[in-house]
Amino acid sequence: MSSADIPARPTLAQVVGALDGLYPPSTAEGWDAVGLVAGDPAAPVRKVLFAVDPVTAVVDQALEWGADLLVTHHPLFLRGVSSVAATTFKGSVVHRLLTGGCALHVAHTNADAAPRGVADALADLVGITDRRPLEVSAAGETDGHGQGTDYGTDRGIGRVGRLTEPTTLAGFARRVAAALPATAQGIRFSGDPDATVTTAAVLGGSGDGYFDAVRAASADVYVTSDLRHHPASELRERAEFEARTAGARGPAGTPFLVDTAHYASEWPWLRYAVEDLAAALATDGLAVEARVSELVTDPWTGRVPSS
């Protein structure tokens, strides 16, 4: 191979451009904080580490590996701050990264909504086909430069579709548990364990704000994270009531619920991000070495079973 055949190393600005092409910032939720957090756009990038959380252990891993860029799903700064002094724990993260020559970029709800994003990765793992977004992103937004955009109907929050084969609720919950990274929480489910499920909806991260969309989609089961007592209880009570009043026979009404750890539902996307960044850069004759952090950054470290 001649030197002319060796892909060039991109600048940080070029890598960010590729990431923004995959996960347009304009598709992020209005409350979100995505994009480049720290780093010199002119700096060269050789190594990129992808992770869910910008926590100290991940920063340590990035610096030990010699990463020039850390891409995380969760923002370091979701709300405004008045200081990034190293005397604060978030400020210390920024200082350590910059001192070590590593930039930080965030792709959050814009990665949730993207094709081959967080939702698609989760849907692939649990076996959902013929799928569509649970809630389609609004079209006709601007791209930040005043230009109109139309992202079609394949970009949006969550996914819903048909399971590759029917199974019981308990069997489906076991499938989810086998597919996702192990966490202290494990997998919880709500509903008749022997009920047959043929359609499913998924949403990585906290998803109890989308119960109405799940009901409208007529999904048999909904996989998401951080389910709170009252919203989950009310959804199941409503489903059972409507099944009884409609004279339904068999198991209680749907949708059933499968609750995962937040970290676990979003981690599968990282592998897609590595592949897609490489492909996007290759179109311009550029390349980086990219890898996925295998560190489990779920904050819960143990569980004591009820007796």
C-alpha positions as CSV (number, residue, x, y, z in Angstrom):
1,M,0.0,0.0,0.0
2,S,1.4,3.4,-1.0
3,S,1.2,6.4,1.3
4,A,-1.4,7.8,-1.0
5,D,-3.7,4.9,-0.1
6,I,-3.4,5.5,3.7
7,P,-6.5,7.4,5.0
8,A,-5.7,10.8,6.4
9,R,-6.3,11.7,10.0
10,P,-9.2,14.2,10.4
11,T,-9.3,17.3,12.6
12,L,-11.8,17.5,15.4
13,A,-14.0,19.8,13.3
14,Q,-14.2,17.1,10.6
15,V,-15.1,14.4,13.1
16,V,-17.7,16.6,14.7
17,G,-19.1,17.3,11.2
18,A,-19.4,13.6,10.6
19,L,-21.1,13.1,13.9
20,D,-23.5,15.9,13.3
21,G,-24.3,14.4,9.9
22,L,-25.3,11.1,11.6
23,Y,-27.0,12.8,14.5
24,P,-28.2,16.3,13.5
25,P,-28.2,18.7,16.5
26,S,-31.5,20.2,15.3
27,T,-33.2,16.9,16.0
28,A,-32.4,17.0,19.7
29,E,-35.1,17.8,22.2
30,G,-35.4,21.5,23.0
31,W,-34.2,21.0,26.6
32,D,-31.2,19.0,25.6
33,A,-27.5,20.0,25.4
34,V,-25.7,18.3,22.6
35,G,-22.6,18.9,20.5
36,L,-19.0,19.8,21.2
37,V,-18.4,20.5,24.9
38,A,-14.6,21.0,25.0
39,G,-11.8,20.8,22.5
40,D,-9.9,22.6,19.7
41,P,-11.7,22.1,16.4
42,A,-8.3,22.4,14.6
43,A,-6.7,19.6,16.7
44,P,-6.0,16.2,14.9
45,V,-7.9,13.2,16.0
46,R,-6.5,9.7,15.9
47,K,-8.5,7.8,18.6
48,V,-12.1,8.1,19.6
49,L,-13.7,6.5,22.6
50,F,-17.5,6.1,22.8
51,A,-19.3,5.7,26.1
52,V,-22.7,6.3,27.7
53,D,-21.6,8.5,30.6
54,P,-18.9,11.2,31.0
55,V,-17.9,9.9,34.5
56,T,-14.5,9.8,36.0
57,A,-13.8,6.2,35.3
58,V,-14.6,6.7,31.6
59,V,-12.3,9.8,31.5
60,D,-9.5,7.7,33.1
61,Q,-10.0,5.1,30.4
62,A,-10.0,7.6,27.6
63,L,-6.8,9.2,28.8
64,E,-5.0,5.9,29.5
65,W,-5.8,4.8,25.9
66,G,-4.6,8.1,24.5
67,A,-8.0,9.1,23.0
68,D,-8.2,12.5,21.3
69,L,-12.0,12.5,21.5
70,L,-14.5,11.1,24.0
71,V,-18.0,10.9,22.6
72,T,-20.7,10.3,25.3
73,H,-24.5,9.8,25.1
74,H,-25.3,11.7,28.2
75,P,-24.3,15.4,28.6
76,L,-21.8,16.5,31.1
77,F,-23.6,19.9,31.4
78,L,-27.4,19.5,30.9
79,R,-28.0,22.8,32.8
80,G,-26.2,26.0,32.7
81,V,-23.2,26.5,35.0
82,S,-21.3,29.6,36.1
83,S,-17.9,27.9,36.6
84,V,-15.9,25.0,35.3
85,A,-13.2,25.4,38.0
86,A,-11.3,22.2,38.8
87,T,-12.6,22.5,42.3
88,T,-16.0,21.2,41.1
89,F,-16.4,17.6,40.0
90,K,-17.7,18.5,36.6
91,G,-15.1,21.2,36.1
92,S,-12.4,18.7,37.1
93,V,-13.6,16.4,34.3
94,V,-13.1,19.2,31.7
95,H,-9.7,20.1,33.0
96,R,-8.5,16.5,33.0
97,L,-9.7,16.0,29.5
98,L,-8.2,19.2,28.1
99,T,-4.9,18.7,30.0
100,G,-4.7,15.2,28.5
101,G,-5.5,16.5,25.0
102,C,-8.9,14.8,24.8
103,A,-12.0,16.6,23.5
104,L,-15.6,15.8,24.6
105,H,-18.7,15.6,22.3
106,V,-22.3,14.7,23.2
107,A,-24.9,13.0,21.1
108,H,-28.0,12.5,23.2
109,T,-31.6,12.8,22.1
110,N,-30.4,13.5,18.5
111,A,-28.8,10.0,18.7
112,D,-32.0,8.6,20.3
113,A,-34.0,9.7,17.2
114,A,-31.5,8.8,14.4
115,P,-31.6,5.8,12.1
116,R,-29.3,3.2,13.6
117,G,-29.4,5.3,16.8
118,V,-30.3,4.3,20.3
119,A,-33.8,3.1,19.6
120,D,-32.8,1.1,16.5
121,A,-29.9,-0.6,18.3
122,L,-32.3,-1.7,21.1
123,A,-35.0,-2.8,18.7
124,D,-32.5,-5.0,16.8
125,L,-31.3,-6.7,20.0
126,V,-34.7,-7.6,21.2
127,G,-36.0,-8.8,17.8
128,I,-38.4,-6.1,16.5
129,T,-39.0,-6.0,12.7
130,D,-41.2,-4.0,10.4
131,R,-40.7,-1.1,12.7
132,R,-41.3,2.6,12.7
133,P,-40.6,5.4,15.2
134,L,-42.8,5.5,18.2
135,E,-43.0,9.3,17.7
136,V,-41.8,10.8,14.5
137,S,-39.5,13.8,14.7
138,A,-40.9,17.1,13.4
139,A,-39.9,17.8,9.7
140,G,-39.1,21.1,8.2
141,E,-36.8,22.3,11.0
142,T,-33.7,24.4,10.3
143,D,-30.2,23.0,10.4
144,G,-28.7,25.8,12.3
145,H,-27.6,27.7,9.2
146,G,-31.1,28.8,8.1
147,Q,-31.5,25.9,5.7
148,G,-34.6,23.8,5.7
149,T,-34.4,20.1,6.6
150,D,-36.8,17.2,6.1
151,Y,-35.8,14.1,8.0
152,G,-38.7,11.9,6.7
153,T,-40.5,9.3,8.8
154,D,-37.5,7.1,9.8
155,R,-36.2,9.5,12.4
156,G,-38.0,9.8,15.7
157,I,-38.1,8.8,19.4
158,G,-38.4,5.1,20.1
159,R,-39.4,2.2,17.8
160,V,-42.4,0.0,17.5
161,G,-43.1,-3.1,15.4
162,R,-43.6,-6.8,15.2
163,L,-41.5,-9.4,17.1
164,T,-39.7,-11.8,14.8
165,E,-41.6,-14.6,16.6
166,P,-44.4,-14.5,19.2
167,T,-43.4,-15.4,22.8
168,T,-44.7,-15.1,26.3
169,L,-44.1,-11.9,28.3
170,A,-41.8,-13.8,30.6
171,G,-39.9,-15.3,27.6
172,F,-39.6,-11.8,26.1
173,A,-38.3,-10.4,29.4
174,R,-35.6,-13.2,29.5
175,R,-34.7,-12.2,25.9
176,V,-34.2,-8.6,26.9
177,A,-32.1,-9.7,29.9
178,A,-29.9,-11.8,27.7
179,A,-29.4,-9.1,25.1
180,L,-28.5,-6.2,27.4
181,P,-25.4,-5.6,29.6
182,A,-25.8,-7.1,33.1
183,T,-26.7,-4.6,35.8
184,A,-27.6,-4.8,39.5
185,Q,-31.2,-4.0,38.7
186,G,-31.7,-6.7,36.2
187,I,-35.0,-6.8,34.3
188,R,-38.4,-6.2,35.8
189,F,-41.7,-6.8,34.1
190,S,-45.4,-6.1,34.7
191,G,-48.2,-8.3,33.4
192,D,-49.2,-11.9,33.0
193,P,-45.9,-13.8,32.5
194,D,-47.7,-16.4,30.3
195,A,-49.5,-13.9,28.1
196,T,-48.5,-14.0,24.4
197,V,-46.8,-10.9,23.0
198,T,-46.4,-10.3,19.2
199,T,-45.7,-6.6,19.0
200,A,-43.3,-4.4,21.0
201,A,-42.2,-0.8,21.5
202,V,-38.8,0.2,22.8
203,L,-37.3,3.5,24.0
204,G,-33.8,3.7,25.4
205,G,-33.5,5.7,28.6
206,S,-36.4,7.2,30.6
207,G,-39.6,6.4,28.8
208,D,-42.7,6.7,30.9
209,G,-43.5,10.0,29.3
210,Y,-44.4,8.1,26.1
211,F,-47.1,5.8,27.5
212,D,-49.8,7.5,25.3
213,A,-47.8,6.9,22.2
214,V,-47.3,3.2,23.2
215,R,-51.0,2.8,23.7
216,A,-51.8,4.5,20.4
217,A,-49.4,2.1,18.6
218,S,-51.2,-0.9,20.2
219,A,-48.0,-2.5,21.3
220,D,-48.3,-5.6,23.4
221,V,-45.2,-4.8,25.5
222,Y,-43.1,-1.7,26.1
223,V,-39.4,-1.9,26.9
224,T,-37.9,1.2,28.5
225,S,-36.1,2.4,31.7
226,D,-36.6,4.3,34.9
227,L,-40.3,3.4,35.3
228,R,-41.8,5.1,38.3
229,H,-44.4,3.6,40.5
230,H,-47.4,5.8,39.8
231,P,-47.2,6.1,36.0
232,A,-46.5,2.4,35.7
233,S,-49.3,1.5,38.1
234,E,-51.8,3.8,36.4
235,L,-50.9,2.4,32.9
236,R,-51.5,-1.2,34.0
237,E,-54.7,-0.4,35.9
238,R,-56.1,1.4,32.8
239,A,-55.1,-1.5,30.5
240,E,-56.8,-4.0,32.8
241,F,-59.9,-1.9,33.2
242,E,-60.3,-1.4,29.5
243,A,-59.8,-5.1,28.8
244,R,-62.5,-6.0,31.3
245,T,-65.0,-3.4,30.1
246,A,-64.5,-4.5,26.5
247,G,-65.3,-8.1,27.5
248,A,-61.8,-9.3,26.5
249,R,-61.0,-12.9,27.4
250,G,-57.6,-14.3,28.4
251,P,-54.8,-12.2,30.0
252,A,-55.1,-8.7,31.3
253,G,-54.9,-5.8,28.9
254,T,-51.9,-4.5,27.1
255,P,-49.4,-2.9,27.0
256,F,-47.3,-4.9,29.4
257,L,-44.1,-3.3,30.7
258,V,-40.4,-4.4,30.7
259,D,-38.2,-2.1,32.8
260,T,-34.4,-2.1,32.3
261,A,-31.5,-0.1,33.8
262,H,-31.1,3.2,32.0
263,Y,-27.5,2.6,31.1
264,A,-28.2,-0.9,29.8
265,S,-30.9,0.3,27.3
266,E,-28.6,2.9,25.7
267,W,-25.2,1.1,25.6
268,P,-26.0,-1.1,22.5
269,W,-26.0,2.0,20.3
270,L,-22.3,2.6,20.9
271,R,-21.3,-0.2,18.5
272,Y,-23.4,1.3,15.8
273,A,-21.9,4.7,16.4
274,V,-18.4,3.4,16.0
275,E,-19.3,1.7,12.7
276,D,-21.2,4.6,11.3
277,L,-18.6,7.2,12.2
278,A,-15.9,5.1,10.4
279,A,-18.2,4.9,7.3
280,A,-18.9,8.6,7.3
281,L,-15.3,9.6,7.6
282,A,-14.2,7.0,4.9
283,T,-16.3,8.9,2.3
284,D,-13.8,11.8,2.7
285,G,-10.8,9.5,2.8
286,L,-10.4,9.9,6.5
287,A,-10.0,7.4,9.3
288,V,-9.8,7.2,13.1
289,E,-9.3,4.3,15.5
290,A,-12.6,4.1,17.5
291,R,-13.7,1.8,20.2
292,V,-16.6,1.3,22.7
293,S,-16.0,1.6,26.4
294,E,-17.0,-1.7,28.1
295,L,-17.1,0.0,31.5
296,V,-20.5,-0.5,33.3
297,T,-21.4,3.1,34.4
298,D,-24.8,2.2,35.8
299,P,-24.8,4.0,39.2
300,W,-26.4,1.0,41.1
301,T,-23.8,-1.4,42.3
302,G,-25.7,-4.1,44.2
303,R,-29.1,-5.5,45.1
304,V,-30.5,-7.4,48.0
305,P,-33.5,-9.7,47.0
306,S,-36.7,-9.4,49.0
307,S,-37.2,-12.3,51.4
